Amino acid sequence: MLIGYARVSTHSQNLDRQIGALNAQGVERIFREKATAKTIKGRPQLERAIDALGTGDVFVIAEWDRATRSMMDGITILQRVADRGAGVKVLDKPWLDLTTPMGKGILAFLSALAEDERERITRRANAGREAARQRGVKFGPKPKLSEHQRQRALERMLECESCRLIAKDMGVAHTTISRLRSKF
């Protein structure tokens, strides 16, 4: 089955050109959208179109820039379609006919670029965290108690005061105080 997608950014624009191109390809079901694509979450009809795809179906997109706003967004769409066992054909980008052997090769290439980008992002993030650690930055949530408060709570626990009473006085949960017992 051929499932199509057409989108314009504003309600004053019309979809006629895209719908005409999809109809000329023999698309059986067309999902239409009049919405900005500044965010990838603002395209519910795109989501429905991809969800409607089955194994062997072809997702026909009238114009590539109407479906995606970035390389990573585009690769994500292509991967989601491939995961459903469907193909992709983009009418205004003949080289993005992923139902052909050449198109499948392009998909593999784009996937490799996305994987490489993901690895570079991870490496940079890890290097940044390591540099921060070396500068003495502490990660994780801020401690509920200052070092002075921890020492005072431990002293009070040695004097057999209850964790709940100490916690109430210090304005923290009793579990915060009870975890200090491991410090004994």
N, C-alpha and C positions, 0 to 999 in steps of 0.2 A: 504494500500500500504506500502511496505517496502522500506524505503529510507535510503541509506547507506552513510557513510563518512569514508574516508581513507586519511591519511596525512603522509608525511615524511618531514624531516627538510631541506634536500638539494636536488638539482637537480640531483646529482650523485646517490642518493639512488633510489630504485624502490619500487613501490606499490604492486608488484605481490602477496606477501604473504597475505596482507590485502584484496586485491581485490578477491583473491581466497576464503578467509574465508567468505566474504560478498556474493559472488556468491553461495557458498555452502549453505547459509541460504536462498537462493531464493530472494535476494534483487533485486528489479526491477530497481531502479535508484540509481546510485552511484556518489557521488560528490568526486572528487579527488583533492588533493592539495599537492604541493611541496613548502613549505614555513616554515620558522622558526615560532615558536609559543611563542617567547619571550614576545610578546605583544598580547593581545587578539584582537587587531584590525587588525592583519596581517593575518587573516584567512577568506578571502571573500567567499570561497567555503563552509565553515562551516555555514556562515550566509545564503547563498543561500539554503543550505540543510534544515536548520531550517525553512526558509521562505516557502519552498515547502511543508512542512508538513500540513496535514489537520486533521480534527477530525477522530480519529480511526486509523490513520497511526502509524507506528512504525519507530522510528529513530534508525537504527542499526549502532553502532560504532564498528569498527573492534578492536581497541585497545584504552582503556580509556586514556592513557597518550598521545595519538596522537591527542585527541580532546581538552584536557584541561591541564593547567599548575599549577593550585592551587585548593584547596578545594572550595574557594569562586567562582572561575571561573566555576568549575564543577557544583556547585549548581545553578549558574545563568543559565547555559545551560539547566540543568534539568528543572528548573522552566519555562524557555522560551518554551521548548517543551511541558510541561504540560499545559501551558497557551493556546497553540494551540489545545489542546484536543488530543494530540498524546502521545504515550508511548515511552520508551527508552529501548533498549536492548544492552548491551555491551558484545561482544563476549569473550573477555579475562577476564572478571569479571562476572561470572555467577550470583553472588549475586546482580549485577546491572541490572538485568532483571526486569525493572519496569513495565512490563506488567503482573506480577504475584502479588498475595496478599502480599507475603513476600517482594517483591521489592518495592511495594507501601509503605509498612511500613518503609523500609529503607529510601525512599524519604522523608517521614514525619520526620524521625529522623534527617536526614541531614538538612532539612529545619529548624528544631528547633535549631540545632547547629548554623546555619547561622544567625538566628534571635537573638540568645543569643550573638553571636559575635558582631552583629550590635549594640545591646544595650550596651555591654561593651565598645565599641568604643565611642558611644555617651556619656556615663557616664564619661569616661576618658577625652574626649574633653571638656565637660561642666565643670568638676572639674578643668581642666587646665585654662580655661577662667576665672573662678571665682578666682582662685589663682592669676592670672595676674591682675585682677581688684583690688584685695586687695593690690597688690604691686604698684598700681597706674598706671598701663598700660591703655592707652586710646585706644579704638577700633574705627574702621572706618577710613575714609580718613583723611589725615592731613589737618588742617585748611589752607585756602588759604592766610589768613592774620594773622600776629602776633597780640598779644594783643595790642601792641602799635599802630599798623596800624588800628585796629578796633576802638580804641579810637579816633585816629586822623580823621578817616573817619566819625565817628559820630559827632565830633566837626564841621567838614566841612559841613555836612548835616544840622546841626543846623544853620549854616551861610548861608543856602539856596543854596549851590552849588549843581549842578546836579549830580545824581548818575553816569551818563556816564562820566563826567569829572573826578570825583574822581577815578572811576574805571580805566580810561585811565592812570592817574598819577601813580596808584598803580600796574598796569599791571595785572588786573584781569577783569573778566566779570562784566558788570554792574549789573547783577542779584546777584552777591556776595555782592555788596554794598547795593542794594535795600533790601536784606534780613536783613540787619542790622537795618532797620526801626522798626522792632519788638522790638528792644532793647530800643527804646525811652520810 
